[in-house]
Amino acid sequence: MTQVTTLAELEALYGTPDPNSMAKVAQHITPEYAAWIEASRFVILSTVGSEGTDASPRGDDGPAVRIADETTLMMPDWRGNNRTDSLRNIVEDGRCSLMFIVSGKTNVMRANGRAVVSVDPDLLDSFARDGATRRHLPRSVIVMTIDEIYSQCARALIRAEVWTRDDADLPLPTPGDILKAQTRGAVDGATYDANWASRAQETMWSNPK
């Protein structure tokens, strides 16, 4: 395999960036970028730590991220798989990126910066949700200070036909199938899949109490 091993080789291969791809970069959240952030219910959080890198999907039923000021973003950590990979990385390193995706739009927005994990009671309470039987709070909030924010070229989503095709009927292995295979049958995959929808609904925002 022939590899590119130096920055000089890489620059010779790709040339210089289009001037517009550099001009769109901002060091603070402009009104235009704020509109995209506030419309995005789904983001990808990327982090790095001593055990490697991690990319985690994050979603909400409204804006996934709150704009605190022109350089600060806040994202509640709602119930997920409880692995805490992203949170561990942030505690160790802090460097992170967010990719903002808006349903139906082929452009995405990207923000790079550093984050901390906050458990400030007032901040947690500001994200509270009223459930049917109790009030839900995130267990922590990721607070990110951005270094740069910019829009991403739409070609990737256009090539992938993300919003114009439907692969829901593809016969892919389910999470239960994967667990059954990984545990050599110790987990009953069919039962896991059958129970997942009700379990997810019960724990959509936090652990049951």
Phi and psi restraints in degrees (value plus and minus 20) as a CYANA .aco file:
   2 THR   PHI    -106.9   -66.9
   2 THR   PSI     100.7   140.7
   3 GLN   PHI    -130.4   -90.4
   3 GLN   PSI     131.8   171.8
   4 VAL   PHI    -108.9   -68.9
   4 VAL   PSI     100.4   140.4
   5 THR   PHI    -138.2   -98.2
   5 THR   PSI     -25.6    14.4
   6 THR   PHI    -153.8  -113.8
   6 THR   PSI     136.2   176.2
   7 LEU   PHI     -85.3   -45.3
   7 LEU   PSI     -52.4   -12.4
   8 ALA   PHI     -82.8   -42.8
   8 ALA   PSI     -62.1   -22.1
   9 GLU   PHI     -83.6   -43.6
   9 GLU   PSI     -60.9   -20.9
  10 LEU   PHI     -84.7   -44.7
  10 LEU   PSI     -63.9   -23.9
  11 GLU   PHI     -86.6   -46.6
  11 GLU   PSI     -55.2   -15.2
  12 ALA   PHI     -86.6   -46.6
  12 ALA   PSI     -53.1   -13.1
  13 LEU   PHI     -94.3   -54.3
  13 LEU   PSI     -60.7   -20.7
  14 TYR   PHI    -124.1   -84.1
  14 TYR   PSI     -35.7     4.3
  15 GLY   PHI      53.7    93.7
  15 GLY   PSI    -180.0  -140.0
  16 THR   PHI    -116.5   -76.5
  16 THR   PSI     131.1   171.1
  17 PRO   PHI     -86.0   -46.0
  17 PRO   PSI     132.2   172.2
  18 ASP   PHI     -79.3   -39.3
  18 ASP   PSI     115.9   155.9
  19 PRO   PHI     -74.3   -34.3
  19 PRO   PSI     -54.4   -14.4
  20 ASN   PHI     -87.4   -47.4
  20 ASN   PSI     -48.4    -8.4
  21 SER   PHI     -90.9   -50.9
  21 SER   PSI     -38.9     1.1
  22 MET   PHI    -115.9   -75.9
  22 MET   PSI     -53.5   -13.5
  23 ALA   PHI     -87.1   -47.1
  23 ALA   PSI     -45.4    -5.4
  24 LYS   PHI     -98.3   -58.3
  24 LYS   PSI     -29.4    10.6
  25 VAL   PHI     -95.6   -55.6
  25 VAL   PSI     109.2   149.2
  26 ALA   PHI    -140.8  -100.8
  26 ALA   PSI     132.0   172.0
  27 GLN   PHI    -118.1   -78.1
  27 GLN   PSI     -12.9    27.1
  28 HIS   PHI    -170.0  -130.0
  28 HIS   PSI     148.8   188.8
  29 ILE   PHI    -103.3   -63.3
  29 ILE   PSI      87.4   127.4
  30 THR   PHI     -99.2   -59.2
  30 THR   PSI     146.0   186.0
  31 PRO   PHI     -76.5   -36.5
  31 PRO   PSI     -55.9   -15.9
  32 GLU   PHI     -87.4   -47.4
  32 GLU   PSI     -64.8   -24.8
  33 TYR   PHI     -89.5   -49.5
  33 TYR   PSI     -54.0   -14.0
  34 ALA   PHI     -80.7   -40.7
  34 ALA   PSI     -58.1   -18.1
  35 ALA   PHI     -81.9   -41.9
  35 ALA   PSI     -59.9   -19.9
  36 TRP   PHI     -88.6   -48.6
  36 TRP   PSI     -64.1   -24.1
  37 ILE   PHI     -80.3   -40.3
  37 ILE   PSI     -63.8   -23.8
  38 GLU   PHI     -91.2   -51.2
  38 GLU   PSI     -38.9     1.1
  39 ALA   PHI    -111.1   -71.1
  39 ALA   PSI     -31.8     8.2
  40 SER   PHI    -108.3   -68.3
  40 SER   PSI      98.4   138.4
  41 ARG   PHI    -116.3   -76.3
  41 ARG   PSI     -26.9    13.1
  42 PHE   PHI    -157.2  -117.2
  42 PHE   PSI     107.0   147.0
  43 VAL   PHI    -154.3  -114.3
  43 VAL   PSI     137.2   177.2
  44 ILE   PHI    -128.3   -88.3
  44 ILE   PSI     102.3   142.3
  45 LEU   PHI    -120.2   -80.2
  45 LEU   PSI     101.0   141.0
  46 SER   PHI    -131.5   -91.5
  46 SER   PSI     114.4   154.4
  47 THR   PHI    -157.8  -117.8
  47 THR   PSI     149.1   189.1
  48 VAL   PHI    -161.3  -121.3
  48 VAL   PSI     120.2   160.2
  49 GLY   PHI    -171.2  -131.2
  49 GLY   PSI    -190.2  -150.2
  50 SER   PHI     -85.5   -45.5
  50 SER   PSI     -44.4    -4.4
  51 GLU   PHI    -114.8   -74.8
  51 GLU   PSI     -16.4    23.6
  52 GLY   PHI     102.4   142.4
  52 GLY   PSI    -177.9  -137.9
  53 THR   PHI    -122.7   -82.7
  53 THR   PSI     144.2   184.2
  54 ASP   PHI    -170.3  -130.3
  54 ASP   PSI     120.2   160.2
  55 ALA   PHI    -146.8  -106.8
  55 ALA   PSI     104.1   144.1
  56 SER   PHI    -145.7  -105.7
  56 SER   PSI     109.7   149.7
  57 PRO   PHI     -95.3   -55.3
  57 PRO   PSI     117.7   157.7
  58 ARG   PHI    -152.4  -112.4
  58 ARG   PSI     111.8   151.8
  59 GLY   PHI    -162.9  -122.9
  59 GLY   PSI     138.2   178.2
  60 ASP   PHI    -167.2  -127.2
  60 ASP   PSI     150.4   190.4
  61 ASP   PHI    -112.8   -72.8
  61 ASP   PSI     -10.4    29.6
  62 GLY   PHI    -166.3  -126.3
  62 GLY   PSI    -177.4  -137.4
  63 PRO   PHI     -73.8   -33.8
  63 PRO   PSI     108.2   148.2
  64 ALA   PHI     -92.7   -52.7
  64 ALA   PSI     -42.2    -2.2
  65 VAL   PHI    -151.9  -111.9
  65 VAL   PSI     119.9   159.9
  66 ARG   PHI    -119.5   -79.5
  66 ARG   PSI     115.4   155.4
  67 ILE   PHI    -107.3   -67.3
  67 ILE   PSI      96.4   136.4
  68 ALA   PHI    -107.6   -67.6
  68 ALA   PSI     -62.5   -22.5
  69 ASP   PHI    -178.2  -138.2
  69 ASP   PSI    -190.8  -150.8
  70 GLU   PHI     -91.4   -51.4
  70 GLU   PSI     -27.7    12.3
  71 THR   PHI    -149.0  -109.0
  71 THR   PSI     -14.0    26.0
  72 THR   PHI    -146.6  -106.6
  72 THR   PSI     110.4   150.4
  73 LEU   PHI    -140.7  -100.7
  73 LEU   PSI     126.0   166.0
  74 MET   PHI    -149.2  -109.2
  74 MET   PSI     113.3   153.3
  75 MET   PHI    -153.1  -113.1
  75 MET   PSI      98.0   138.0
  76 PRO   PHI     -88.7   -48.7
  76 PRO   PSI     124.0   164.0
  77 ASP   PHI    -116.5   -76.5
  77 ASP   PSI      71.5   111.5
  78 TRP   PHI     -99.9   -59.9
  78 TRP   PSI     153.3   193.3
  79 ARG   PHI     -76.9   -36.9
  79 ARG   PSI     110.7   150.7
  80 GLY   PHI    -157.3  -117.3
  80 GLY   PSI    -158.2  -118.2
  81 ASN   PHI    -107.4   -67.4
  81 ASN   PSI     -22.1    17.9
  82 ASN   PHI      48.8    88.8
  82 ASN   PSI      -3.3    36.7
  83 ARG   PHI     -96.8   -56.8
  83 ARG   PSI     -47.0    -7.0
  84 THR   PHI      39.5    79.5
  84 THR   PSI       7.8    47.8
  85 ASP   PHI     -78.3   -38.3
  85 ASP   PSI     -69.0   -29.0
  86 SER   PHI     -84.6   -44.6
  86 SER   PSI     -62.6   -22.6
  87 LEU   PHI     -85.3   -45.3
  87 LEU   PSI     -60.0   -20.0
  88 ARG   PHI     -80.2   -40.2
  88 ARG   PSI     -64.6   -24.6
  89 ASN   PHI     -82.5   -42.5
  89 ASN   PSI     -63.4   -23.4
  90 ILE   PHI     -83.2   -43.2
  90 ILE   PSI     -62.3   -22.3
  91 VAL   PHI     -81.9   -41.9
  91 VAL   PSI     -58.6   -18.6
  92 GLU   PHI     -96.9   -56.9
  92 GLU   PSI     -62.4   -22.4
  93 ASP   PHI    -141.1  -101.1
  93 ASP   PSI     -72.4   -32.4
  94 GLY   PHI      78.0   118.0
  94 GLY   PSI     -49.1    -9.1
  95 ARG   PHI     -85.6   -45.6
  95 ARG   PSI     114.3   154.3
  96 CYS   PHI    -176.3  -136.3
  96 CYS   PSI     145.2   185.2
  97 SER   PHI    -158.4  -118.4
  97 SER   PSI     130.7   170.7
  98 LEU   PHI    -144.6  -104.6
  98 LEU   PSI     116.9   156.9
  99 MET   PHI    -136.7   -96.7
  99 MET   PSI      97.5   137.5
 100 PHE   PHI    -115.1   -75.1
 100 PHE   PSI     104.6   144.6
 101 ILE   PHI    -139.1   -99.1
 101 ILE   PSI     113.3   153.3
 102 VAL   PHI    -136.0   -96.0
 102 VAL   PSI     105.7   145.7
 103 SER   PHI     -73.7   -33.7
 103 SER   PSI     108.6   148.6
 104 GLY   PHI      69.9   109.9
 104 GLY   PSI     -35.4     4.6
 105 LYS   PHI    -117.7   -77.7
 105 LYS   PSI     118.4   158.4
 106 THR   PHI    -111.9   -71.9
 106 THR   PSI     -36.1     3.9
 107 ASN   PHI    -103.5   -63.5
 107 ASN   PSI     129.6   169.6
 108 VAL   PHI    -147.7  -107.7
 108 VAL   PSI     139.8   179.8
 109 MET   PHI    -132.0   -92.0
 109 MET   PSI     123.6   163.6
 110 ARG   PHI    -146.7  -106.7
 110 ARG   PSI     118.8   158.8
 111 ALA   PHI    -151.1  -111.1
 111 ALA   PSI     114.6   154.6
 112 ASN   PHI    -138.0   -98.0
 112 ASN   PSI     125.3   165.3
 113 GLY   PHI     156.5   196.5
 113 GLY   PSI    -169.8  -129.8
 114 ARG   PHI    -151.0  -111.0
 114 ARG   PSI     128.6   168.6
 115 ALA   PHI    -152.8  -112.8
 115 ALA   PSI     140.4   180.4
 116 VAL   PHI    -150.6  -110.6
 116 VAL   PSI     141.0   181.0
 117 VAL   PHI    -124.1   -84.1
 117 VAL   PSI      96.9   136.9
 118 SER   PHI    -126.0   -86.0
 118 SER   PSI     119.7   159.7
 119 VAL   PHI    -142.3  -102.3
 119 VAL   PSI       6.6    46.6
 120 ASP   PHI     -78.0   -38.0
 120 ASP   PSI     103.9   143.9
 121 PRO   PHI     -76.7   -36.7
 121 PRO   PSI     -61.6   -21.6
 122 ASP   PHI     -86.5   -46.5
 122 ASP   PSI     -57.3   -17.3
 123 LEU   PHI     -87.8   -47.8
 123 LEU   PSI     -64.7   -24.7
 124 LEU   PHI     -78.5   -38.5
 124 LEU   PSI     -63.8   -23.8
 125 ASP   PHI     -84.4   -44.4
 125 ASP   PSI     -49.9    -9.9
 126 SER   PHI     -88.2   -48.2
 126 SER   PSI     -36.5     3.5
 127 PHE   PHI    -122.9   -82.9
 127 PHE   PSI     -11.0    29.0
 128 ALA   PHI     -80.0   -40.0
 128 ALA   PSI     126.1   166.1
 129 ARG   PHI    -144.6  -104.6
 129 ARG   PSI     120.0   160.0
 130 ASP   PHI    -110.7   -70.7
 130 ASP   PSI      94.6   134.6
 131 GLY   PHI    -111.4   -71.4
 131 GLY   PSI    -197.5  -157.5
 132 ALA   PHI     -85.0   -45.0
 132 ALA   PSI     -54.6   -14.6
 133 THR   PHI    -141.6  -101.6
 133 THR   PSI     -34.5     5.5
 134 ARG   PHI    -181.2  -141.2
 134 ARG   PSI     150.1   190.1
 135 ARG   PHI    -109.5   -69.5
 135 ARG   PSI     112.2   152.2
 136 HIS   PHI    -122.7   -82.7
 136 HIS   PSI     116.3   156.3
 137 LEU   PHI    -144.9  -104.9
 137 LEU   PSI     123.6   163.6
 138 PRO   PHI     -88.0   -48.0
 138 PRO   PSI     131.9   171.9
 139 ARG   PHI     -97.9   -57.9
 139 ARG   PSI     -41.9    -1.9
 140 SER   PHI    -177.5  -137.5
 140 SER   PSI     148.8   188.8
 141 VAL   PHI    -149.5  -109.5
 141 VAL   PSI     109.6   149.6
 142 ILE   PHI    -104.4   -64.4
 142 ILE   PSI     100.0   140.0
 143 VAL   PHI    -129.9   -89.9
 143 VAL   PSI      95.2   135.2
 144 MET   PHI    -132.6   -92.6
 144 MET   PSI     109.6   149.6
 145 THR   PHI    -118.4   -78.4
 145 THR   PSI      98.6   138.6
 146 ILE   PHI    -104.0   -64.0
 146 ILE   PSI     124.3   164.3
 147 ASP   PHI    -117.9   -77.9
 147 ASP   PSI     -53.9   -13.9
 148 GLU   PHI    -178.0  -138.0
 148 GLU   PSI     133.4   173.4
 149 ILE   PHI    -162.8  -122.8
 149 ILE   PSI     120.9   160.9
 150 TYR   PHI    -181.4  -141.4
 150 TYR   PSI     142.2   182.2
 151 SER   PHI    -108.2   -68.2
 151 SER   PSI     130.7   170.7
 152 GLN   PHI    -126.7   -86.7
 152 GLN   PSI     120.1   160.1
 153 CYS   PHI     -72.9   -32.9
 153 CYS   PSI     123.3   163.3
 154 ALA   PHI    -102.9   -62.9
 154 ALA   PSI     -24.1    15.9
 155 ARG   PHI     -79.2   -39.2
 155 ARG   PSI     -58.5   -18.5
 156 ALA   PHI     -82.0   -42.0
 156 ALA   PSI     -67.8   -27.8
 157 LEU   PHI     -89.7   -49.7
 157 LEU   PSI     -52.2   -12.2
 158 ILE   PHI     -88.2   -48.2
 158 ILE   PSI     -65.6   -25.6
 159 ARG   PHI     -79.5   -39.5
 159 ARG   PSI     -60.4   -20.4
 160 ALA   PHI     -99.2   -59.2
 160 ALA   PSI     -28.3    11.7
 161 GLU   PHI      32.6    72.6
 161 GLU   PSI      23.3    63.3
 162 VAL   PHI     -76.6   -36.6
 162 VAL   PSI     -62.2   -22.2
 163 TRP   PHI    -121.8   -81.8
 163 TRP   PSI     -21.4    18.6
 164 THR   PHI    -133.5   -93.5
 164 THR   PSI     -19.2    20.8
 165 ARG   PHI    -150.8  -110.8
 165 ARG   PSI     140.6   180.6
 166 ASP   PHI    -151.3  -111.3
 166 ASP   PSI      91.8   131.8
 167 ASP   PHI    -123.6   -83.6
 167 ASP   PSI       0.0    40.0
 168 ALA   PHI     -81.1   -41.1
 168 ALA   PSI     -47.3    -7.3
 169 ASP   PHI    -111.3   -71.3
 169 ASP   PSI     -16.1    23.9
 170 LEU   PHI     -83.4   -43.4
 170 LEU   PSI     114.8   154.8
 171 PRO   PHI     -99.3   -59.3
 171 PRO   PSI      48.7    88.7
 172 LEU   PHI    -109.0   -69.0
 172 LEU   PSI     133.8   173.8
 173 PRO   PHI     -80.4   -40.4
 173 PRO   PSI     119.5   159.5
 174 THR   PHI    -103.9   -63.9
 174 THR   PSI     146.5   186.5
 175 PRO   PHI     -75.3   -35.3
 175 PRO   PSI     -56.6   -16.6
 176 GLY   PHI     -84.6   -44.6
 176 GLY   PSI     -60.5   -20.5
 177 ASP   PHI     -80.1   -40.1
 177 ASP   PSI     -62.5   -22.5
 178 ILE   PHI     -86.2   -46.2
 178 ILE   PSI     -64.4   -24.4
 179 LEU   PHI     -82.4   -42.4
 179 LEU   PSI     -62.0   -22.0
 180 LYS   PHI     -80.7   -40.7
 180 LYS   PSI     -63.3   -23.3
 181 ALA   PHI     -87.9   -47.9
 181 ALA   PSI     -62.9   -22.9
 182 GLN   PHI     -88.8   -48.8
 182 GLN   PSI     -48.7    -8.7
 183 THR   PHI    -121.3   -81.3
 183 THR   PSI      -9.5    30.5
 184 ARG   PHI      31.7    71.7
 184 ARG   PSI      22.9    62.9
 185 GLY   PHI      69.0   109.0
 185 GLY   PSI     -23.2    16.8
 186 ALA   PHI     -84.5   -44.5
 186 ALA   PSI     -51.3   -11.3
 187 VAL   PHI    -119.6   -79.6
 187 VAL   PSI     109.7   149.7
 188 ASP   PHI     -97.5   -57.5
 188 ASP   PSI      80.1   120.1
 189 GLY   PHI     -81.0   -41.0
 189 GLY   PSI     -60.5   -20.5
 190 ALA   PHI     -83.9   -43.9
 190 ALA   PSI     -62.2   -22.2
 191 THR   PHI     -86.6   -46.6
 191 THR   PSI     -61.2   -21.2
 192 TYR   PHI     -78.0   -38.0
 192 TYR   PSI     -68.2   -28.2
 193 ASP   PHI     -85.1   -45.1
 193 ASP   PSI     -60.8   -20.8
 194 ALA   PHI     -84.5   -44.5
 194 ALA   PSI     -53.4   -13.4
 195 ASN   PHI    -110.8   -70.8
 195 ASN   PSI     -29.5    10.5
 196 TRP   PHI     -84.9   -44.9
 196 TRP   PSI     -63.5   -23.5
 197 ALA   PHI     -79.5   -39.5
 197 ALA   PSI     -66.0   -26.0
 198 SER   PHI     -89.4   -49.4
 198 SER   PSI     -56.8   -16.8
 199 ARG   PHI     -85.7   -45.7
 199 ARG   PSI     -61.1   -21.1
 200 ALA   PHI     -85.3   -45.3
 200 ALA   PSI     -59.9   -19.9
 201 GLN   PHI     -83.7   -43.7
 201 GLN   PSI     -58.7   -18.7
 202 GLU   PHI     -89.2   -49.2
 202 GLU   PSI     -49.5    -9.5
 203 THR   PHI    -137.7   -97.7
 203 THR   PSI       7.0    47.0
 204 MET   PHI     -78.7   -38.7
 204 MET   PSI     -59.2   -19.2
 205 TRP   PHI    -130.0   -90.0
 205 TRP   PSI     -47.1    -7.1
 206 SER   PHI    -185.1  -145.1
 206 SER   PSI     155.8   195.8
 207 ASN   PHI     -89.1   -49.1
 207 ASN   PSI     125.3   165.3
 208 PRO   PHI     -88.5   -48.5
 208 PRO   PSI     130.0   170.0
